[in-house]
Amino acid sequence: MKIAVLIKQVPDSDDVRMDPETGTMVREGMGAIVNPLDLNALQAALDLRTLAGEAGEVTAIAMGPRNADEALRECLSMGADSGFLLTDRAFAGSDTWATAKVLAAALESSGPYDLVLAGEKATDGETGQVGPETAVILGIPFSTYVSGLSLVEGGIEVLRTVEEGTQRQKLPFPCLLTVLHALNEPGMPTLAGKKRARRAEIRSAGIDGIRLSPEETGLMGSATRVVKISYPTISRKTEMFDEKRTEEGIERLVAVLRDLAVL
């Protein structure tokens, strides 16, 4: 059973900066971590590999700059068998669709895979679109908001946590799933895993290696554009009452709460 896990390296900060000219995120000078939900996807892959026995194999795939191999090495230290980095200046500025094209091409060139797993969304973009778009490009079935899964004959059965409750679905292989944090608790890297990850060779490929044209990736291949960036202004009107006006302050607070229909 061959499983691919789509990994994204995201900023280790809530202070995200945007380039006003291109509308893309400025990543230089920011710490980076593996997108937390992708770690849940990785743990699910490792658990399924255990069930599959010797036939199981887990490949972590990431798209990003050269230093994104650090995210892949973290995945290797947690138990992934191999890592595949997609890195090329031509990929810079890709929206979700262009990113999905790159990932789909990488999956086709390094596969075939029985199962593709990813986190439901990334903390830097919060779109939740890349996983489903990748599945559409590959022409395989997919499921989102997965909070439980189990192997069945010829495929996988999943539980989806949605607004109206829980849905149960059965998907044939090959398929793609995006998972929620509730699915599992990611394990920790082991010392032996860290040593192996440090020595491991991370396979990498650029645009030529996955047979895409520059028009299909990056800003040229992106169907969406950020045309304007604005930052919210937080303002508060504060009323202060000192200890000599405590009763007046309480009366004012009660009046405000009544106006807000809280009382």
C-alpha positions in Angstrom: 0.0 0.0 0.0 1.7 3.2 -1.2 0.6 6.4 0.6 1.5 10.0 -0.2 1.2 12.7 2.4 1.0 16.3 1.2 3.0 18.5 3.5 3.2 22.3 3.7 5.8 24.4 5.5 4.0 27.4 7.1 5.1 30.4 9.1 5.6 29.8 12.8 3.9 33.1 13.6 0.5 34.9 13.5 2.3 38.0 12.3 1.9 37.2 8.6 3.2 39.9 6.1 1.9 40.3 2.5 3.7 41.7 -0.5 1.4 44.6 -1.6 2.7 44.3 -5.2 2.1 40.6 -5.8 -0.5 39.9 -3.1 1.6 36.9 -2.0 3.0 36.1 1.5 6.4 37.3 2.5 8.2 34.3 4.0 11.7 35.6 4.3 12.9 36.1 7.8 10.1 34.1 9.4 10.4 30.8 11.3 8.7 27.8 9.8 6.9 24.7 11.0 5.0 21.8 9.4 1.4 22.7 9.0 -0.2 21.1 12.1 -3.1 19.3 10.3 -0.6 17.8 7.9 1.0 16.0 10.9 -2.4 14.4 11.6 -2.4 13.3 8.0 1.1 11.9 8.4 0.2 10.0 11.5 -2.8 8.5 9.8 -0.5 7.3 7.0 1.9 5.8 9.5 -1.0 3.9 11.2 -2.3 2.6 7.9 1.3 1.5 6.9 1.4 -0.5 10.2 -1.8 -2.3 9.2 -0.5 -3.0 5.7 2.7 -4.6 7.0 5.7 -4.9 4.8 3.7 -3.7 1.8 3.2 -0.3 3.3 5.2 2.8 2.2 4.8 6.4 3.2 6.1 9.3 1.1 6.0 12.9 2.3 5.7 15.5 -0.5 6.2 19.2 -0.1 6.3 22.2 -2.5 8.3 25.2 -1.4 11.8 26.8 -1.3 14.9 24.7 -0.7 14.7 25.0 3.1 11.3 23.3 3.0 13.3 20.1 3.1 13.5 20.7 6.9 9.8 20.0 7.0 10.3 16.7 5.1 13.1 15.7 7.4 10.8 16.2 10.4 8.3 13.8 8.7 11.1 11.3 8.1 12.1 11.6 11.8 8.5 10.7 12.7 8.5 7.6 10.5 7.9 8.5 6.9 9.9 6.3 4.5 10.9 9.0 2.0 10.6 12.7 1.1 10.0 14.5 -2.2 10.6 18.3 -2.5 9.2 20.3 -5.3 11.2 23.5 -5.6 11.6 26.0 -8.4 11.4 29.8 -8.8 8.7 29.1 -11.3 6.4 27.8 -8.5 6.6 31.1 -6.6 3.3 33.0 -6.2 1.1 30.0 -7.1 -2.5 30.1 -6.0 -4.4 27.0 -4.8 -5.1 25.8 -8.4 -1.5 26.3 -9.6 -0.2 24.6 -6.4 -2.6 21.7 -7.0 -1.3 21.3 -10.6 2.3 21.0 -9.3 1.3 18.5 -6.6 -0.8 16.4 -9.0 2.1 16.3 -11.5 4.4 15.2 -8.7 2.1 12.5 -7.6 1.8 11.2 -11.1 5.6 11.2 -11.6 6.5 9.5 -8.3 3.4 7.2 -8.0 1.1 5.5 -8.5 -0.3 5.8 -4.9 -3.2 4.0 -3.4 -4.0 6.8 -1.0 -3.2 10.5 -0.8 -3.6 12.3 2.6 -3.4 16.0 3.5 -4.5 18.3 6.3 -7.9 19.9 5.9 -6.3 23.3 5.5 -3.1 25.2 6.1 -2.7 27.8 8.8 -1.3 30.4 6.5 -4.1 30.3 3.8 -7.1 28.6 5.5 -8.6 27.8 2.1 -9.0 24.0 2.3 -8.9 24.0 -1.5 -5.6 22.4 -2.5 -6.5 18.8 -1.5 -9.8 18.6 -3.4 -8.3 20.5 -6.4 -5.4 18.0 -6.6 -7.9 15.1 -6.6 -9.9 16.7 -9.4 -6.8 17.1 -11.5 -5.9 13.5 -10.9 -9.4 12.3 -11.6 -9.7 10.4 -8.3 -12.5 10.4 -5.6 -11.9 12.5 -2.5 -13.4 13.2 0.9 -12.9 16.2 3.3 -13.3 16.9 7.0 -12.2 13.3 7.8 -12.3 12.6 11.5 -12.2 8.8 11.4 -11.1 6.1 8.9 -10.7 2.4 8.5 -9.6 0.1 5.7 -12.2 -2.0 3.8 -11.9 -4.3 0.9 -10.6 -2.4 -2.1 -10.7 1.0 -0.4 -11.3 3.0 2.7 -14.3 4.0 4.9 -14.3 7.4 6.5 -16.3 9.5 8.9 -16.8 13.1 8.0 -17.5 15.7 10.7 -19.9 18.3 9.1 -22.2 21.0 10.4 -25.2 18.7 10.5 -23.4 15.8 12.3 -21.4 12.9 11.0 -21.3 11.3 7.5 -20.0 7.9 6.6 -18.4 7.4 3.2 -16.7 4.5 1.3 -14.1 5.4 -1.3 -12.3 3.0 -3.7 -8.5 3.2 -4.1 -6.9 5.4 -5.4 -8.4 8.3 -3.5 -7.5 11.5 -1.6 -8.5 12.5 2.0 -8.1 15.7 3.9 -8.2 15.2 7.6 -9.1 17.0 10.8 -7.2 17.3 14.1 -9.8 15.0 15.8 -8.6 12.1 13.7 -5.6 11.3 15.9 -2.7 12.6 18.0 0.5 12.9 16.0 3.5 11.1 17.5 6.8 12.6 18.4 10.1 12.1 16.5 12.4 9.4 17.9 16.1 9.7 18.4 16.7 7.0 15.8 14.3 8.8 13.5 16.1 12.1 13.8 19.5 10.4 13.0 18.0 8.7 10.0 16.3 12.0 8.8 19.6 13.9 9.1 21.4 11.5 6.9 18.5 10.8 4.4 18.6 12.1 0.9 15.6 14.1 0.0 14.6 13.7 -3.7 13.8 17.0 -5.4 12.4 18.2 -8.7 11.8 21.5 -10.4 9.3 22.3 -13.2 11.1 20.3 -15.8 11.2 17.2 -13.6 7.4 17.1 -13.3 6.8 18.1 -17.0 4.9 21.3 -16.5 5.2 24.5 -18.4 5.8 27.9 -16.7 2.4 29.0 -17.9 0.8 26.4 -15.6 2.5 27.4 -12.4 3.4 30.4 -10.3 1.7 33.8 -10.9 1.2 33.0 -14.7 -0.7 29.8 -13.9 -2.8 31.3 -11.1 -6.4 32.0 -11.9 -6.9 34.3 -8.9 -5.2 37.6 -8.0 -5.1 39.6 -4.8 -5.9 43.1 -6.1 -6.0 44.9 -2.7 -4.6 44.3 0.8 -6.0 46.1 3.8 -5.4 45.7 7.5 -8.2 46.1 10.0 -8.0 49.0 12.4 -8.8 48.0 16.0 -10.3 50.9 17.9 -11.9 50.9 21.4 -13.9 53.6 23.2 -13.1 53.2 26.8 -14.8 54.7 29.8 -12.8 54.8 33.0 -14.3 55.2 36.5 -12.0 55.6 39.6 -12.7 54.2 43.0 -14.7 57.3 44.0 -17.2 56.7 41.2 -17.7 52.9 41.6 -21.5 53.0 41.8 -21.7 55.3 38.8 -19.4 52.9 36.9 -21.6 49.9 37.8 -24.8 51.7 36.7 -23.1 52.6 33.4 -22.0 49.0 32.9 -25.5 47.7 33.5 -26.9 50.3 31.1 -24.5 49.2 28.3 -25.3 45.5 28.8 -29.0 46.3 28.6 -28.5 48.2 25.4 -26.7 45.2 24.0 -29.5 42.9 25.1 -27.1 41.0 27.4 -29.3 41.7 30.5 
